[in-house]
Amino acid sequence: MTQPHSFCYPALKLSVSPSVASKGIIEAHLIPRIDVGITVLSGIATATVYLDLDASAAVTLSLNATAQSNATVPHSSAVSTTMSDPVARSDVADKTGNVNGCVDVGAALDVNAGAQDKLFGIFDQSTKVNLFHKHFDLFTVRHQFSVDLKRGQMLKVHSLLEMHWNECS
C-alpha cells in the first residue's frame, strides 16, 4: 500500500478584474439647400452657386462596467495529494462592481456656400466655404453606482445632470 505524499506551499493570491465599455452615437441631419444657376454670354459658361444650412442633433450613449474579485488560498503546512482528503478552501477578500453610464445630447448648426462647375476661373469645380459653425451641448446625464458583490450591498450611487459644455468621457 502506498503512502500519501505531503508537500508545503505558500499562500496563493488570485485577482480577476473584467471590464466592458460601449459607446453608441445617434445623429440626424436636416440640410435644406438653395441652388442658383448662373449663365454667362448666352450659355458659353454656366455654374451653380448654392447655400445650405446643416442643422443636426446627436445623442451619445456610453456605458462602462467593471468588476473585481480577489481570493487567497491560505498557506498550509501539509496538503495531501490523495483524492479522499478535502481540498483547501479559498477566502474571497472582496468582490466589487462599478457601472458608469452617460447620455450626452447636443446640436449643431452649419452654414455653407459653394459652387459647382467652372466659371472663367472664378469658381473651381467644387468650391465649398463654411460661413458659420456652432455646436450646442444641450445637457449631459451621468449615473454611477458601485456594488459590494460579496455582501449584495449598494456602496455608492451618484447621479449628475449637467447643463453646461461637458461631454461624456
Sequence and secondary structure as in RCSB ss.txt:
>XXXX:A:sequence
MTQPHSFCYPALKLSVSPSVASKGIIEAHLIPRIDVGITVLSGIATATVYLDLDASAAVTLSLNATAQSNATVPH
SSAVSTTMSDPVARSDVADKTGNVNGCVDVGAALDVNAGAQDKLFGIFDQSTKVNLFHKHFDLFTVRHQFSVDLK
RGQMLKVHSLLEMHWNECS
>XXXX:A:secstr
     EEEE  EEEEE  EEEEEEEEEEEE  EEEEEEEETTTTEEEEEEEEEEEEEEEEEEEEEEEEEEEEE  
EEEEE STTS     EEEEEEEEEEEEEEEEEEEEEEEEEES STTSS TEEEEEEEEEEEEEEEEEEEEEEETT
TTEEEEEEEEEE SS    
